[in-house]
Amino acid sequence: MTNAGQGAVTAAAMPAGTTIVQYTQGDGSQQFVTVPAGEVQAYQIRAPSSLPAGVVMATPTGITSPQQLAEESARKRELRLMKNREAARECRRRKKEYVKCLETRVAVLEQQNKTLIEELKSLKELYCHKTETE
């Protein structure tokens, strides 16, 4: 498809597991290619005048059969559920990390507090002992 910027690509499902792909050029000539069984997506490729020469824009054409629509929605749902599971897993991991960090910080602060209380007691004893001798 050398002149893709001036044509349209459409796909039509054929019996016996084959697909015929039609390529229409801007000058009206057409080419047909038989493609093995599989999922063929149809695209309309065009080069609007607002784009520089050599740049093309591809947009998917509509899916026509209800079975294709159901398969596409099921695929999108599965993809969304998979992404949601991954996001939930990542959220739980971050929460565990956050809680672990807080627990570590609490332990450090408790130790620091204990040290400061002991230091305060020793300073009080020293101060009280000093004032009694005077």
Salt bridges, closest charged atoms under 4 A:
GLU72 OE2 - ARG75 NH2 2.64
GLU86 OE1 - ARG89 NH1 2.54
GLU90 OE2 - ARG93 NH2 2.43
GLU90 OE2 - ARG94 NH1 3.99
GLU97 OE1 - ARG93 NH1 2.96
